């Protein structure tokens, strides 16, 4: 019986070991089951991510096409703007050059007119001086004319007196 007791203890010890192993295996199985659930959850997330990536790839492709179109449109607009700006700048430069040329012509013309004005002013001063001289000469001439008229009147009276005197003298001599 002792043998049986030993066997029984040995069986019980083995049974305890099996229970411990079973307990450990049960824990491992539960962990594996949790891991499997997590993998299934990860698989769902991966599936959703894959769908989202496909969705975003198509949106990115569409956005890329749209942005390429917008970039081309912007480049065309910029080229038209630069062409228009260049034309305006060139036209303004031509106008500015024309205005500068015209201003130089006006300055040259003004210089010529200024010298003409100076010559005219000098001539006017000479004319004014000549007029003043003429006025003085006219005044002197008028005074001389008045003096001559007075002398002519005096000479006329003297002539009349002389003629009358001569007539009287002739009449007196003719009587005597």
One Martini backbone bead per residue (centre of mass of N, CA, C, O) as a GRO file, in nm:
protein
  176
    1UNK     BB    1   0.052   0.067  -0.014
    2UNK     BB    2   0.271   0.236  -0.036
    3UNK     BB    3   0.282   0.230  -0.329
    4UNK     BB    4   0.017   0.363  -0.365
    5UNK     BB    5   0.079   0.620  -0.224
    6UNK     BB    6   0.307   0.701  -0.401
    7UNK     BB    7   0.150   0.702  -0.658
    8UNK     BB    8  -0.059   0.890  -0.563
    9UNK     BB    9   0.136   1.129  -0.516
   10UNK     BB   10   0.252   1.128  -0.794
   11UNK     BB   11  -0.011   1.181  -0.936
   12UNK     BB   12  -0.076   1.434  -0.781
   13UNK     BB   13   0.176   1.587  -0.873
   14UNK     BB   14   0.122   1.563  -1.174
   15UNK     BB   15  -0.152   1.692  -1.156
   16UNK     BB   16  -0.045   1.962  -1.055
   17UNK     BB   17   0.136   2.015  -1.293
   18UNK     BB   18  -0.090   2.007  -1.499
   19UNK     BB   19  -0.246   2.235  -1.382
   20UNK     BB   20  -0.026   2.445  -1.411
   21UNK     BB   21   0.004   2.405  -1.715
   22UNK     BB   22  -0.290   2.458  -1.774
   23UNK     BB   23  -0.291   2.739  -1.660
   24UNK     BB   24  -0.069   2.846  -1.844
   25UNK     BB   25  -0.209   2.764  -2.105
   26UNK     BB   26  -0.460   2.927  -2.053
   27UNK     BB   27  -0.313   3.199  -2.048
   28UNK     BB   28  -0.193   3.172  -2.327
   29UNK     BB   29  -0.466   3.143  -2.473
   30UNK     BB   30  -0.579   3.408  -2.383
   31UNK     BB   31  -0.353   3.579  -2.502
   32UNK     BB   32  -0.398   3.473  -2.789
   33UNK     BB   33  -0.687   3.572  -2.805
   34UNK     BB   34  -0.615   3.872  -2.762
   35UNK     BB   35  -0.423   3.887  -2.998
   36UNK     BB   36  -0.633   3.809  -3.211
   37UNK     BB   37  -0.817   4.050  -3.157
   38UNK     BB   38  -0.605   4.264  -3.214
   39UNK     BB   39  -0.545   4.171  -3.504
   40UNK     BB   40  -0.833   4.216  -3.603
   41UNK     BB   41  -0.831   4.514  -3.533
   42UNK     BB   42  -0.581   4.582  -3.705
   43UNK     BB   43  -0.706   4.483  -3.969
   44UNK     BB   44  -0.932   4.691  -3.973
   45UNK     BB   45  -0.751   4.936  -3.964
   46UNK     BB   46  -0.593   4.864  -4.219
   47UNK     BB   47  -0.836   4.866  -4.404
   48UNK     BB   48  -0.913   5.161  -4.351
   49UNK     BB   49  -0.641   5.281  -4.429
   50UNK     BB   50  -0.642   5.175  -4.716
   51UNK     BB   51  -0.896   5.324  -4.798
   52UNK     BB   52  -0.793   5.606  -4.723
   53UNK     BB   53  -0.550   5.600  -4.909
   54UNK     BB   54  -0.711   5.570  -5.169
   55UNK     BB   55  -0.878   5.820  -5.128
   56UNK     BB   56  -0.633   6.019  -5.098
   57UNK     BB   57  -0.501   5.949  -5.365
   58UNK     BB   58  -0.736   6.048  -5.540
   59UNK     BB   59  -0.741   6.332  -5.419
   60UNK     BB   60  -0.448   6.396  -5.482
   61UNK     BB   61  -0.468   6.361  -5.783
   62UNK     BB   62  -0.687   6.572  -5.822
   63UNK     BB   63  -0.531   6.800  -5.689
   64UNK     BB   64  -0.286   6.785  -5.875
   65UNK     BB   65  -0.441   6.849  -6.134
   66UNK     BB   66  -0.560   7.116  -6.037
   67UNK     BB   67  -0.289   7.250  -5.964
   68UNK     BB   68  -0.170   7.231  -6.245
   69UNK     BB   69  -0.387   7.406  -6.374
   70UNK     BB   70  -0.338   7.653  -6.192
   71UNK     BB   71  -0.043   7.691  -6.262
   72UNK     BB   72  -0.086   7.736  -6.563
   73UNK     BB   73  -0.278   7.973  -6.530
   74UNK     BB   74  -0.082   8.149  -6.373
   75UNK     BB   75   0.142   8.154  -6.586
   76UNK     BB   76  -0.029   8.281  -6.806
   77UNK     BB   77  -0.103   8.533  -6.647
   78UNK     BB   78   0.186   8.623  -6.599
   79UNK     BB   79   0.266   8.650  -6.896
   80UNK     BB   80   0.049   8.858  -6.969
   81UNK     BB   81   0.136   9.065  -6.763
   82UNK     BB   82   0.428   9.098  -6.862
   83UNK     BB   83   0.353   9.188  -7.145
   84UNK     BB   84   0.182   9.430  -7.063
   85UNK     BB   85   0.400   9.567  -6.893
   86UNK     BB   86   0.608   9.593  -7.120
   87UNK     BB   87   0.434   9.764  -7.304
   88UNK     BB   88   0.389   9.996  -7.106
   89UNK     BB   89   0.684  10.060  -7.055
   90UNK     BB   90   0.757  10.119  -7.348
   91UNK     BB   91   0.546  10.338  -7.396
   92UNK     BB   92   0.644  10.522  -7.166
   93UNK     BB   93   0.931  10.556  -7.273
   94UNK     BB   94   0.852  10.685  -7.538
   95UNK     BB   95   0.701  10.922  -7.413
   96UNK     BB   96   0.937  11.024  -7.242
   97UNK     BB   97   1.128  11.074  -7.477
   98UNK     BB   98   0.940  11.271  -7.624
   99UNK     BB   99   0.921  11.476  -7.390
  100UNK     BB  100   1.222  11.533  -7.373
  101UNK     BB  101   1.255  11.632  -7.661
  102UNK     BB  102   1.041  11.855  -7.642
  103UNK     BB  103   1.176  12.004  -7.408
  104UNK     BB  104   1.435  12.070  -7.559
  105UNK     BB  105   1.300  12.231  -7.781
  106UNK     BB  106   1.175  12.441  -7.592
  107UNK     BB  107   1.439  12.537  -7.470
  108UNK     BB  108   1.566  12.628  -7.734
  109UNK     BB  109   1.338  12.818  -7.813
  110UNK     BB  110   1.357  12.989  -7.557
  111UNK     BB  111   1.644  13.081  -7.600
  112UNK     BB  112   1.590  13.220  -7.865
  113UNK     BB  113   1.364  13.407  -7.757
  114UNK     BB  114   1.535  13.541  -7.543
  115UNK     BB  115   1.735  13.665  -7.741
  116UNK     BB  116   1.518  13.813  -7.902
  117UNK     BB  117   1.415  13.978  -7.664
  118UNK     BB  118   1.678  14.122  -7.606
  119UNK     BB  119   1.698  14.254  -7.879
  120UNK     BB  120   1.424  14.398  -7.863
  121UNK     BB  121   1.485  14.556  -7.608
  122UNK     BB  122   1.722  14.704  -7.723
  123UNK     BB  123   1.565  14.828  -7.960
  124UNK     BB  124   1.355  14.974  -7.782
  125UNK     BB  125   1.556  15.156  -7.643
  126UNK     BB  126   1.651  15.292  -7.900
  127UNK     BB  127   1.372  15.392  -7.987
  128UNK     BB  128   1.313  15.554  -7.733
  129UNK     BB  129   1.557  15.735  -7.761
  130UNK     BB  130   1.483  15.837  -8.041
  131UNK     BB  131   1.211  15.953  -7.958
  132UNK     BB  132   1.322  16.146  -7.753
  133UNK     BB  133   1.502  16.292  -7.951
  134UNK     BB  134   1.272  16.368  -8.140
  135UNK     BB  135   1.113  16.524  -7.934
  136UNK     BB  136   1.333  16.729  -7.883
  137UNK     BB  137   1.361  16.814  -8.179
  138UNK     BB  138   1.068  16.895  -8.213
  139UNK     BB  139   1.065  17.104  -7.996
  140UNK     BB  140   1.290  17.270  -8.124
  141UNK     BB  141   1.153  17.305  -8.397
  142UNK     BB  142   0.897  17.441  -8.291
  143UNK     BB  143   1.045  17.675  -8.167
  144UNK     BB  144   1.178  17.764  -8.430
  145UNK     BB  145   0.910  17.812  -8.578
  146UNK     BB  146   0.805  18.027  -8.389
  147UNK     BB  147   1.039  18.212  -8.427
  148UNK     BB  148   1.006  18.239  -8.734
  149UNK     BB  149   0.722  18.351  -8.729
  150UNK     BB  150   0.798  18.598  -8.575
  151UNK     BB  151   1.007  18.696  -8.780
  152UNK     BB  152   0.810  18.706  -9.018
  153UNK     BB  153   0.624  18.908  -8.893
  154UNK     BB  154   0.832  19.120  -8.850
  155UNK     BB  155   0.918  19.129  -9.150
  156UNK     BB  156   0.644  19.207  -9.259
  157UNK     BB  157   0.621  19.470  -9.107
  158UNK     BB  158   0.883  19.577  -9.215
  159UNK     BB  159   0.798  19.564  -9.513
  160UNK     BB  160   0.551  19.729  -9.490
  161UNK     BB  161   0.698  19.969  -9.381
  162UNK     BB  162   0.894  19.990  -9.621
  163UNK     BB  163   0.683  20.018  -9.839
  164UNK     BB  164   0.547  20.260  -9.722
  165UNK     BB  165   0.800  20.429  -9.710
  166UNK     BB  166   0.862  20.410 -10.012
  167UNK     BB  167   0.595  20.529 -10.102
  168UNK     BB  168   0.634  20.787  -9.958
  169UNK     BB  169   0.900  20.854 -10.085
  170UNK     BB  170   0.796  20.851 -10.372
  171UNK     BB  171   0.581  21.059 -10.323
  172UNK     BB  172   0.769  21.276 -10.223
  173UNK     BB  173   0.953  21.276 -10.469
  174UNK     BB  174   0.716  21.322 -10.668
  175UNK     BB  175   0.660  21.607 -10.546
  176UNK     BB  176   0.950  21.724 -10.555
   0.00000   0.00000   0.00000
